[in-house]
Structure formats: structure tokens, C-alpha cells
Amino acid sequence: MTPTNTLQNIARIALGAMLCFTGTGHLTWARTAFIAQVPQWLPLSTDFVVVASGVVEILLGLSLIVWTKQRIAIGWLAALFFILVFPGNISQYVNHTDAFGLDTDTRRLVRLFFQPVLVAWAVWSTGAWMSWYKKQSL
């Protein structure tokens, strides 16, 4: 397994805590705001999508924090999760939906550029990217 340094471990734990916090928001105080982000074309109940994604966020967050032996796989799963929820962010921008203080198109557009940061954070902090890179170099 590719080792990680102290900064990566702190970043991994911080990402895990953030996911637990936002996942809890999906299930409680921010549920309505998250419902506003679910793309209208998705053929599922918006409430189901919000609850399910909240549960996944909490599980990913806890896994990032405590399941260190599987951190590389969890890093890839977290990155995939961030990619899969990106259409919700795009939908919020395209449909001009206000939520989370994103009440202008400019703010919604700027937010779109943070999703790749989350993907990079997941694969860097868990050592997933370096593990993949080392395998490619062999």
C-alpha cells in the first residue's frame, strides 16, 4: 500500500468529517436545499435521492476516517461519488435554482469549479492517485 504523509492524513480526515457533516444535512436541516439540487430529469423521487446520497456521504465520510486499510479504494469511491453528484450542481446552475446561498448565476457557476477540487482531494489525501501512478510506472 502506498504510504501517506501527515498532511494527507489530516486532509483525508477533514474530507471525511465534511462528508459526515453534509450527509447529516441531507437527512436533517438542509434537506430542502438538497432537494432543490436534484436534477428534474432524474427518474427517482427527489426525497429518495437526497436521503440515499446523504447516507452514502455519511458512510464514505466514516470510512475515510476509520477504515484506513481500505483508504485507496475508499478514495476512488469518494471521487466517483463527487463525479456522480456533479449533474445536480449543473442542474442548479442551468435551472437558476437558489440553494445554500447560491442565489446568482455567478455564484452557482463558481461552485461548479469546486467539484474537481473535491475529486482531487479524495484521490490525493487517500494516496489513491499515487498508488495508481506507481502501478502505471511498473
C-alpha positions as CSV (number, residue, x, y, z in Angstrom):
1,M,0.0,0.0,0.0
2,T,1.3,3.5,-0.9
3,P,2.1,5.4,2.3
4,T,0.6,8.8,3.0
5,N,2.1,11.7,4.9
6,T,0.7,13.6,7.9
7,L,-0.8,16.4,5.7
8,Q,-2.6,13.8,3.5
9,N,-3.9,12.1,6.6
10,I,-5.2,15.4,8.0
11,A,-6.8,16.2,4.6
12,R,-8.4,12.7,4.5
13,I,-9.9,13.0,8.0
14,A,-11.1,16.6,7.2
15,L,-12.8,15.3,4.0
16,G,-14.4,12.5,6.0
17,A,-15.7,14.9,8.6
18,M,-17.0,17.2,5.9
19,L,-18.8,14.3,4.2
20,C,-20.3,13.3,7.6
21,F,-21.5,16.9,8.2
22,T,-23.0,17.3,4.8
23,G,-24.5,13.9,4.8
24,T,-26.2,14.7,8.1
25,G,-27.5,17.9,6.5
26,H,-29.1,15.8,3.7
27,L,-31.1,14.0,6.4
28,T,-32.0,16.9,8.6
29,W,-31.6,20.7,8.5
30,A,-30.6,21.2,4.8
31,R,-32.9,18.6,3.2
32,T,-35.0,21.1,1.4
33,A,-31.9,22.8,-0.1
34,F,-30.6,19.5,-1.3
35,I,-33.9,18.6,-2.8
36,A,-33.6,21.8,-4.9
37,Q,-30.4,20.4,-6.4
38,V,-31.8,17.1,-7.7
39,P,-32.0,17.2,-11.5
40,Q,-35.6,17.2,-12.7
41,W,-34.8,14.6,-15.4
42,L,-33.7,12.0,-12.8
43,P,-36.4,9.3,-12.7
44,L,-36.4,8.9,-8.9
45,S,-38.1,10.6,-6.1
46,T,-36.1,13.7,-5.2
47,D,-36.5,12.9,-1.5
48,F,-35.2,9.4,-2.0
49,V,-32.1,10.8,-3.9
50,V,-31.4,13.3,-1.1
51,V,-31.7,10.7,1.7
52,A,-29.8,8.0,-0.2
53,S,-27.0,10.4,-1.1
54,G,-26.9,11.6,2.5
55,V,-26.5,8.0,3.7
56,V,-23.7,7.4,1.2
57,E,-21.9,10.6,2.2
58,I,-22.0,9.6,5.9
59,L,-20.7,6.1,5.1
60,L,-18.0,7.5,2.9
61,G,-17.0,10.0,5.5
62,L,-16.8,7.5,8.3
63,S,-14.9,5.1,6.0
64,L,-12.4,7.8,5.2
65,I,-11.8,8.5,8.9
66,V,-11.7,5.0,10.3
67,W,-11.2,2.4,7.6
68,T,-7.6,3.2,6.8
69,K,-6.6,-0.2,5.4
70,Q,-9.0,0.4,2.5
71,R,-8.3,4.1,2.1
72,I,-7.2,3.8,-1.5
73,A,-10.4,2.1,-2.6
74,I,-12.5,4.5,-0.5
75,G,-10.6,7.4,-2.1
76,W,-11.7,6.2,-5.5
77,L,-15.2,5.7,-4.3
78,A,-15.4,9.2,-2.9
79,A,-14.0,10.6,-6.1
80,L,-16.7,8.7,-8.1
81,F,-19.4,10.0,-5.7
82,F,-18.3,13.6,-6.4
83,I,-18.5,12.9,-10.1
84,L,-21.9,11.3,-9.9
85,V,-23.4,14.2,-7.9
86,F,-22.0,16.8,-10.2
87,P,-25.1,16.8,-12.5
88,G,-27.0,18.2,-9.5
89,N,-24.7,21.1,-9.3
90,I,-25.0,21.7,-13.1
91,S,-28.8,21.4,-12.8
92,Q,-28.8,24.0,-10.1
93,Y,-26.8,26.4,-12.4
94,V,-28.8,25.7,-15.6
95,N,-32.2,25.9,-13.8
96,H,-31.2,29.0,-11.8
97,T,-32.2,27.3,-8.5
98,D,-31.3,29.2,-5.3
99,A,-30.0,27.0,-2.5
100,F,-27.1,27.2,0.0
101,G,-26.7,30.9,-0.5
102,L,-26.1,30.4,-4.2
103,D,-28.6,33.0,-5.3
104,T,-26.9,34.2,-8.5
105,D,-25.8,32.5,-11.7
106,T,-22.2,33.7,-11.0
107,R,-22.1,32.0,-7.6
108,R,-23.6,28.8,-9.0
109,L,-21.1,28.9,-11.8
110,V,-18.2,29.4,-9.5
111,R,-19.3,26.5,-7.4
112,L,-19.0,24.2,-10.4
113,F,-15.3,24.7,-10.4
114,F,-15.0,23.3,-6.8
115,Q,-16.2,19.8,-7.8
116,P,-12.9,18.9,-9.4
117,V,-11.2,20.1,-6.3
118,L,-13.2,17.6,-4.3
119,V,-12.3,14.8,-6.7
120,A,-8.6,15.7,-6.4
121,W,-8.8,16.0,-2.6
122,A,-10.3,12.4,-2.4
123,V,-7.7,10.8,-4.6
124,W,-4.7,12.7,-3.2
125,S,-5.5,12.5,0.5
126,T,-6.0,8.8,0.4
127,G,-2.9,8.0,-1.7
128,A,-5.2,6.6,-4.4
129,W,-3.6,8.8,-7.1
130,M,0.0,7.9,-6.2
131,S,-0.9,4.2,-5.9
132,W,-2.4,4.3,-9.5
133,Y,0.6,6.3,-10.8
134,K,3.1,3.8,-9.3
135,K,1.3,0.9,-10.9
136,Q,1.5,2.7,-14.3
137,S,5.2,3.2,-13.9
138,L,6.0,-0.5,-13.4
